[in-house]
């Protein structure tokens, strides 16, 4: 179940100058309060959706909503509303999303750079993740290096990249070795057949 909706928090509270109260007909100060409304997801603010508020007569304690205010009180309320700044926390979820996207982008970029370096300077036990001809995903692991780079292939495939960890088990690899040159491996990486190289 997704919990979403709207909420508000106080942005500013201020006492006005002495002005006539439409309820008690006395000249009194009003406590004007302005609230910032925001949409939330799982109670984390996503973005602001406006400001609202009211004013309380300090003489008779009558609460006035904006539509009930006379001209003088409405001017005071509008001044306080204009002064009230929307806090950064009302954008919390957007900042979190932006940070996650940036983190994933940086991680993806670094993984790509690491893979290029690992292919150029291979080591035994490097794990190569690749896309099969049938559009599945599997792995091959460097077993030895001599005139060529020799791999043992995983006998299993998965239909999603995230499933690689489930099939990367020592017993799943064939005993037979297959050799590649560094140039061939770089070509497979350039063509996105090999999409990531991992090194422990």
ChimeraX commands (.cxc) that place a marker at each C-alpha (Angstrom):
marker #1 position 0.00,0.00,0.00 radius 0.5
marker #1 position 1.31,3.45,-0.95 radius 0.5
marker #1 position 0.80,6.19,1.63 radius 0.5
marker #1 position 0.50,9.59,0.04 radius 0.5
marker #1 position -1.43,12.78,0.63 radius 0.5
marker #1 position -0.88,16.31,1.84 radius 0.5
marker #1 position 0.09,17.97,5.08 radius 0.5
marker #1 position 1.26,21.35,6.35 radius 0.5
marker #1 position 3.76,22.92,8.71 radius 0.5
marker #1 position 3.99,26.38,10.22 radius 0.5
marker #1 position 6.16,28.77,8.24 radius 0.5
marker #1 position 5.72,32.02,10.13 radius 0.5
marker #1 position 3.86,33.57,13.05 radius 0.5
marker #1 position 3.72,37.33,13.64 radius 0.5
marker #1 position 1.76,39.90,15.63 radius 0.5
marker #1 position 0.23,42.70,13.59 radius 0.5
marker #1 position -0.15,46.36,14.45 radius 0.5
marker #1 position -3.32,47.49,16.22 radius 0.5
marker #1 position -6.28,47.22,13.84 radius 0.5
marker #1 position -10.07,47.03,14.40 radius 0.5
marker #1 position -11.50,43.55,14.94 radius 0.5
marker #1 position -14.64,42.80,12.94 radius 0.5
marker #1 position -15.94,40.60,15.77 radius 0.5
marker #1 position -15.37,42.56,19.01 radius 0.5
marker #1 position -15.06,45.98,17.36 radius 0.5
marker #1 position -12.00,46.70,19.50 radius 0.5
marker #1 position -8.63,47.86,18.22 radius 0.5
marker #1 position -6.32,44.93,18.83 radius 0.5
marker #1 position -3.29,43.08,17.56 radius 0.5
marker #1 position -3.74,39.87,15.59 radius 0.5
marker #1 position -1.58,36.81,15.68 radius 0.5
marker #1 position -1.14,35.90,12.01 radius 0.5
marker #1 position 0.05,32.36,11.26 radius 0.5
marker #1 position 1.04,31.07,7.83 radius 0.5
marker #1 position 1.34,27.37,7.00 radius 0.5
marker #1 position 3.03,25.75,4.05 radius 0.5
marker #1 position 1.11,22.89,2.48 radius 0.5
marker #1 position 3.02,20.05,0.82 radius 0.5
marker #1 position 2.39,16.73,-0.86 radius 0.5
marker #1 position 4.01,13.74,0.82 radius 0.5
marker #1 position 4.83,10.13,0.08 radius 0.5
marker #1 position 5.19,7.87,3.12 radius 0.5
marker #1 position 5.14,11.10,5.15 radius 0.5
marker #1 position 8.24,12.44,3.38 radius 0.5
marker #1 position 7.53,15.86,1.79 radius 0.5
marker #1 position 7.75,15.77,-2.01 radius 0.5
marker #1 position 6.95,19.33,-3.09 radius 0.5
marker #1 position 5.09,22.41,-1.78 radius 0.5
marker #1 position 1.49,23.01,-2.89 radius 0.5
marker #1 position 0.89,26.52,-1.60 radius 0.5
marker #1 position 0.44,28.49,1.59 radius 0.5
marker #1 position -2.54,28.98,3.85 radius 0.5
marker #1 position -3.17,30.42,7.28 radius 0.5
marker #1 position -5.31,32.62,9.46 radius 0.5
marker #1 position -5.35,35.33,12.11 radius 0.5
marker #1 position -6.46,35.34,15.75 radius 0.5
marker #1 position -7.64,38.48,17.51 radius 0.5
marker #1 position -5.67,38.82,20.76 radius 0.5
marker #1 position -8.62,40.55,22.39 radius 0.5
marker #1 position -11.52,38.15,21.71 radius 0.5
marker #1 position -9.60,35.10,20.36 radius 0.5
marker #1 position -11.76,34.95,17.25 radius 0.5
marker #1 position -10.10,33.05,14.40 radius 0.5
marker #1 position -10.36,34.58,10.94 radius 0.5
marker #1 position -9.68,32.61,7.77 radius 0.5
marker #1 position -8.47,34.62,4.75 radius 0.5
marker #1 position -11.94,34.77,3.17 radius 0.5
marker #1 position -13.37,36.19,6.43 radius 0.5
marker #1 position -10.80,38.98,6.80 radius 0.5
marker #1 position -11.63,42.61,6.18 radius 0.5
marker #1 position -9.37,44.81,4.07 radius 0.5
marker #1 position -6.97,45.86,6.88 radius 0.5
marker #1 position -6.49,42.38,8.28 radius 0.5
marker #1 position -6.13,40.87,4.83 radius 0.5
marker #1 position -3.27,43.30,4.07 radius 0.5
marker #1 position -1.50,42.30,7.29 radius 0.5
marker #1 position -2.04,38.63,6.52 radius 0.5
marker #1 position -0.73,39.04,2.96 radius 0.5
marker #1 position 2.42,40.78,4.23 radius 0.5
marker #1 position 3.17,37.91,6.61 radius 0.5
marker #1 position 2.39,35.38,3.88 radius 0.5
marker #1 position 4.83,37.10,1.52 radius 0.5
marker #1 position 7.53,37.03,4.21 radius 0.5
marker #1 position 7.03,33.32,4.89 radius 0.5
marker #1 position 9.60,31.30,2.95 radius 0.5
marker #1 position 9.00,27.72,1.85 radius 0.5
marker #1 position 11.58,25.56,3.68 radius 0.5
marker #1 position 13.91,23.23,1.82 radius 0.5
marker #1 position 12.51,20.27,3.78 radius 0.5
marker #1 position 9.29,20.56,1.75 radius 0.5
marker #1 position 11.37,19.30,-1.20 radius 0.5
marker #1 position 12.91,16.40,0.77 radius 0.5
marker #1 position 11.77,13.56,-1.49 radius 0.5
marker #1 position 12.90,15.40,-4.62 radius 0.5
marker #1 position 16.35,15.86,-3.11 radius 0.5
marker #1 position 16.48,12.18,-2.14 radius 0.5
marker #1 position 15.46,11.13,-5.66 radius 0.5
marker #1 position 18.03,13.48,-7.21 radius 0.5
marker #1 position 20.77,12.10,-4.93 radius 0.5
marker #1 position 19.83,8.50,-5.80 radius 0.5
marker #1 position 19.81,9.23,-9.54 radius 0.5
marker #1 position 23.16,10.99,-9.28 radius 0.5
marker #1 position 24.58,8.14,-7.21 radius 0.5
marker #1 position 23.40,5.54,-9.71 radius 0.5
marker #1 position 24.78,7.55,-12.62 radius 0.5
marker #1 position 28.18,7.95,-10.96 radius 0.5
marker #1 position 28.21,4.26,-9.98 radius 0.5
marker #1 position 27.33,3.22,-13.53 radius 0.5
marker #1 position 30.05,5.49,-14.94 radius 0.5
marker #1 position 32.66,4.12,-12.52 radius 0.5
marker #1 position 31.63,0.53,-13.25 radius 0.5
marker #1 position 32.11,1.20,-16.96 radius 0.5
marker #1 position 35.56,2.72,-16.38 radius 0.5
marker #1 position 36.56,-0.19,-14.13 radius 0.5
marker #1 position 35.38,-2.72,-16.71 radius 0.5
marker #1 position 37.53,-1.07,-19.42 radius 0.5
marker #1 position 40.58,-1.20,-17.15 radius 0.5
marker #1 position 39.95,-4.82,-16.12 radius 0.5
marker #1 position 39.63,-5.93,-19.75 radius 0.5
marker #1 position 42.87,-4.14,-20.67 radius 0.5
marker #1 position 44.71,-5.75,-17.71 radius 0.5
marker #1 position 42.90,-9.05,-17.01 radius 0.5
marker #1 position 43.46,-11.15,-13.90 radius 0.5
marker #1 position 42.53,-14.72,-13.00 radius 0.5
marker #1 position 39.05,-14.94,-11.40 radius 0.5
marker #1 position 37.78,-11.75,-13.06 radius 0.5
marker #1 position 34.05,-12.20,-13.60 radius 0.5
marker #1 position 32.58,-11.16,-16.96 radius 0.5
marker #1 position 28.84,-10.57,-17.20 radius 0.5
marker #1 position 27.47,-10.81,-20.71 radius 0.5
marker #1 position 24.31,-10.92,-22.78 radius 0.5
marker #1 position 23.61,-14.15,-24.64 radius 0.5
marker #1 position 22.36,-14.46,-28.23 radius 0.5
marker #1 position 18.91,-15.31,-26.85 radius 0.5
marker #1 position 18.88,-12.03,-24.86 radius 0.5
marker #1 position 19.48,-13.73,-21.53 radius 0.5
marker #1 position 22.32,-12.98,-19.11 radius 0.5
marker #1 position 25.16,-15.17,-17.91 radius 0.5
marker #1 position 28.76,-15.07,-16.71 radius 0.5
marker #1 position 32.20,-16.35,-17.56 radius 0.5
marker #1 position 35.23,-16.35,-15.31 radius 0.5
marker #1 position 38.93,-16.13,-16.17 radius 0.5
marker #1 position 40.54,-19.43,-15.25 radius 0.5
marker #1 position 44.05,-18.86,-16.63 radius 0.5
marker #1 position 46.11,-16.41,-18.68 radius 0.5
marker #1 position 48.91,-17.30,-21.10 radius 0.5
marker #1 position 49.08,-16.42,-24.81 radius 0.5
marker #1 position 45.30,-15.96,-24.57 radius 0.5
marker #1 position 42.83,-15.29,-21.79 radius 0.5
marker #1 position 41.00,-18.49,-20.88 radius 0.5
marker #1 position 37.48,-18.59,-19.48 radius 0.5
marker #1 position 35.11,-21.08,-17.97 radius 0.5
marker #1 position 31.49,-20.41,-18.85 radius 0.5
marker #1 position 28.53,-20.54,-16.53 radius 0.5
marker #1 position 26.13,-23.30,-17.61 radius 0.5
marker #1 position 23.13,-21.26,-16.43 radius 0.5
marker #1 position 21.41,-18.14,-17.73 radius 0.5
marker #1 position 18.96,-15.67,-16.21 radius 0.5
marker #1 position 16.34,-13.44,-17.81 radius 0.5
marker #1 position 17.39,-10.35,-15.84 radius 0.5
marker #1 position 20.69,-8.74,-14.88 radius 0.5
marker #1 position 19.77,-8.75,-11.20 radius 0.5
marker #1 position 19.61,-12.56,-11.31 radius 0.5
marker #1 position 23.34,-12.88,-12.01 radius 0.5
marker #1 position 24.20,-13.24,-8.32 radius 0.5
marker #1 position 21.91,-16.29,-8.08 radius 0.5
marker #1 position 23.71,-18.22,-10.82 radius 0.5
marker #1 position 27.28,-17.14,-10.02 radius 0.5
marker #1 position 28.10,-20.31,-8.07 radius 0.5
marker #1 position 31.38,-22.26,-8.54 radius 0.5
marker #1 position 29.61,-25.56,-9.33 radius 0.5
marker #1 position 27.74,-23.90,-12.22 radius 0.5
marker #1 position 30.89,-23.36,-14.29 radius 0.5
marker #1 position 31.97,-25.79,-17.03 radius 0.5
marker #1 position 35.33,-27.52,-16.81 radius 0.5
marker #1 position 36.16,-26.76,-20.46 radius 0.5
marker #1 position 38.10,-23.55,-21.13 radius 0.5
marker #1 position 37.67,-21.11,-24.02 radius 0.5
marker #1 position 40.35,-18.64,-25.10 radius 0.5
marker #1 position 40.00,-14.99,-26.16 radius 0.5
marker #1 position 42.45,-12.25,-27.01 radius 0.5
marker #1 position 42.29,-8.90,-25.22 radius 0.5
marker #1 position 41.25,-7.31,-28.52 radius 0.5
marker #1 position 38.32,-9.74,-28.88 radius 0.5
marker #1 position 37.17,-9.01,-25.34 radius 0.5
marker #1 position 37.39,-5.26,-25.91 radius 0.5
marker #1 position 35.29,-5.68,-29.05 radius 0.5
marker #1 position 32.62,-7.62,-27.13 radius 0.5
marker #1 position 32.61,-4.89,-24.48 radius 0.5
marker #1 position 32.32,-2.16,-27.09 radius 0.5
marker #1 position 29.35,-3.99,-28.64 radius 0.5
marker #1 position 27.71,-4.24,-25.16 radius 0.5
marker #1 position 27.74,-8.03,-25.25 radius 0.5
marker #1 position 30.06,-8.00,-22.26 radius 0.5
marker #1 position 28.49,-5.27,-20.14 radius 0.5
marker #1 position 30.42,-5.48,-16.87 radius 0.5
marker #1 position 33.63,-6.94,-15.44 radius 0.5
marker #1 position 33.95,-7.51,-11.70 radius 0.5
marker #1 position 37.07,-8.12,-9.68 radius 0.5
marker #1 position 37.23,-9.25,-6.06 radius 0.5
marker link #1:1,2 radius 0.2
marker link #1:2,3 radius 0.2
marker link #1:3,4 radius 0.2
marker link #1:4,5 radius 0.2
marker link #1:5,6 radius 0.2
marker link #1:6,7 radius 0.2
marker link #1:7,8 radius 0.2
marker link #1:8,9 radius 0.2
marker link #1:9,10 radius 0.2
marker link #1:10,11 radius 0.2
marker link #1:11,12 radius 0.2
marker link #1:12,13 radius 0.2
marker link #1:13,14 radius 0.2
marker link #1:14,15 radius 0.2
marker link #1:15,16 radius 0.2
marker link #1:16,17 radius 0.2
marker link #1:17,18 radius 0.2
marker link #1:18,19 radius 0.2
marker link #1:19,20 radius 0.2
marker link #1:20,21 radius 0.2
marker link #1:21,22 radius 0.2
marker link #1:22,23 radius 0.2
marker link #1:23,24 radius 0.2
marker link #1:24,25 radius 0.2
marker link #1:25,26 radius 0.2
marker link #1:26,27 radius 0.2
marker link #1:27,28 radius 0.2
marker link #1:28,29 radius 0.2
marker link #1:29,30 radius 0.2
marker link #1:30,31 radius 0.2
marker link #1:31,32 radius 0.2
marker link #1:32,33 radius 0.2
marker link #1:33,34 radius 0.2
marker link #1:34,35 radius 0.2
marker link #1:35,36 radius 0.2
marker link #1:36,37 radius 0.2
marker link #1:37,38 radius 0.2
marker link #1:38,39 radius 0.2
marker link #1:39,40 radius 0.2
marker link #1:40,41 radius 0.2
marker link #1:41,42 radius 0.2
marker link #1:42,43 radius 0.2
marker link #1:43,44 radius 0.2
marker link #1:44,45 radius 0.2
marker link #1:45,46 radius 0.2
marker link #1:46,47 radius 0.2
marker link #1:47,48 radius 0.2
marker link #1:48,49 radius 0.2
marker link #1:49,50 radius 0.2
marker link #1:50,51 radius 0.2
marker link #1:51,52 radius 0.2
marker link #1:52,53 radius 0.2
marker link #1:53,54 radius 0.2
marker link #1:54,55 radius 0.2
marker link #1:55,56 radius 0.2
marker link #1:56,57 radius 0.2
marker link #1:57,58 radius 0.2
marker link #1:58,59 radius 0.2
marker link #1:59,60 radius 0.2
marker link #1:60,61 radius 0.2
marker link #1:61,62 radius 0.2
marker link #1:62,63 radius 0.2
marker link #1:63,64 radius 0.2
marker link #1:64,65 radius 0.2
marker link #1:65,66 radius 0.2
marker link #1:66,67 radius 0.2
marker link #1:67,68 radius 0.2
marker link #1:68,69 radius 0.2
marker link #1:69,70 radius 0.2
marker link #1:70,71 radius 0.2
marker link #1:71,72 radius 0.2
marker link #1:72,73 radius 0.2
marker link #1:73,74 radius 0.2
marker link #1:74,75 radius 0.2
marker link #1:75,76 radius 0.2
marker link #1:76,77 radius 0.2
marker link #1:77,78 radius 0.2
marker link #1:78,79 radius 0.2
marker link #1:79,80 radius 0.2
marker link #1:80,81 radius 0.2
marker link #1:81,82 radius 0.2
marker link #1:82,83 radius 0.2
marker link #1:83,84 radius 0.2
marker link #1:84,85 radius 0.2
marker link #1:85,86 radius 0.2
marker link #1:86,87 radius 0.2
marker link #1:87,88 radius 0.2
marker link #1:88,89 radius 0.2
marker link #1:89,90 radius 0.2
marker link #1:90,91 radius 0.2
marker link #1:91,92 radius 0.2
marker link #1:92,93 radius 0.2
marker link #1:93,94 radius 0.2
marker link #1:94,95 radius 0.2
marker link #1:95,96 radius 0.2
marker link #1:96,97 radius 0.2
marker link #1:97,98 radius 0.2
marker link #1:98,99 radius 0.2
marker link #1:99,100 radius 0.2
marker link #1:100,101 radius 0.2
marker link #1:101,102 radius 0.2
marker link #1:102,103 radius 0.2
marker link #1:103,104 radius 0.2
marker link #1:104,105 radius 0.2
marker link #1:105,106 radius 0.2
marker link #1:106,107 radius 0.2
marker link #1:107,108 radius 0.2
marker link #1:108,109 radius 0.2
marker link #1:109,110 radius 0.2
marker link #1:110,111 radius 0.2
marker link #1:111,112 radius 0.2
marker link #1:112,113 radius 0.2
marker link #1:113,114 radius 0.2
marker link #1:114,115 radius 0.2
marker link #1:115,116 radius 0.2
marker link #1:116,117 radius 0.2
marker link #1:117,118 radius 0.2
marker link #1:118,119 radius 0.2
marker link #1:119,120 radius 0.2
marker link #1:120,121 radius 0.2
marker link #1:121,122 radius 0.2
marker link #1:122,123 radius 0.2
marker link #1:123,124 radius 0.2
marker link #1:124,125 radius 0.2
marker link #1:125,126 radius 0.2
marker link #1:126,127 radius 0.2
marker link #1:127,128 radius 0.2
marker link #1:128,129 radius 0.2
marker link #1:129,130 radius 0.2
marker link #1:130,131 radius 0.2
marker link #1:131,132 radius 0.2
marker link #1:132,133 radius 0.2
marker link #1:133,134 radius 0.2
marker link #1:134,135 radius 0.2
marker link #1:135,136 radius 0.2
marker link #1:136,137 radius 0.2
marker link #1:137,138 radius 0.2
marker link #1:138,139 radius 0.2
marker link #1:139,140 radius 0.2
marker link #1:140,141 radius 0.2
marker link #1:141,142 radius 0.2
marker link #1:142,143 radius 0.2
marker link #1:143,144 radius 0.2
marker link #1:144,145 radius 0.2
marker link #1:145,146 radius 0.2
marker link #1:146,147 radius 0.2
marker link #1:147,148 radius 0.2
marker link #1:148,149 radius 0.2
marker link #1:149,150 radius 0.2
marker link #1:150,151 radius 0.2
marker link #1:151,152 radius 0.2
marker link #1:152,153 radius 0.2
marker link #1:153,154 radius 0.2
marker link #1:154,155 radius 0.2
marker link #1:155,156 radius 0.2
marker link #1:156,157 radius 0.2
marker link #1:157,158 radius 0.2
marker link #1:158,159 radius 0.2
marker link #1:159,160 radius 0.2
marker link #1:160,161 radius 0.2
marker link #1:161,162 radius 0.2
marker link #1:162,163 radius 0.2
marker link #1:163,164 radius 0.2
marker link #1:164,165 radius 0.2
marker link #1:165,166 radius 0.2
marker link #1:166,167 radius 0.2
marker link #1:167,168 radius 0.2
marker link #1:168,169 radius 0.2
marker link #1:169,170 radius 0.2
marker link #1:170,171 radius 0.2
marker link #1:171,172 radius 0.2
marker link #1:172,173 radius 0.2
marker link #1:173,174 radius 0.2
marker link #1:174,175 radius 0.2
marker link #1:175,176 radius 0.2
marker link #1:176,177 radius 0.2
marker link #1:177,178 radius 0.2
marker link #1:178,179 radius 0.2
marker link #1:179,180 radius 0.2
marker link #1:180,181 radius 0.2
marker link #1:181,182 radius 0.2
marker link #1:182,183 radius 0.2
marker link #1:183,184 radius 0.2
marker link #1:184,185 radius 0.2
marker link #1:185,186 radius 0.2
marker link #1:186,187 radius 0.2
marker link #1:187,188 radius 0.2
marker link #1:188,189 radius 0.2
marker link #1:189,190 radius 0.2
marker link #1:190,191 radius 0.2
marker link #1:191,192 radius 0.2
marker link #1:192,193 radius 0.2
marker link #1:193,194 radius 0.2
marker link #1:194,195 radius 0.2
marker link #1:195,196 radius 0.2
marker link #1:196,197 radius 0.2
marker link #1:197,198 radius 0.2
marker link #1:198,199 radius 0.2
marker link #1:199,200 radius 0.2
view
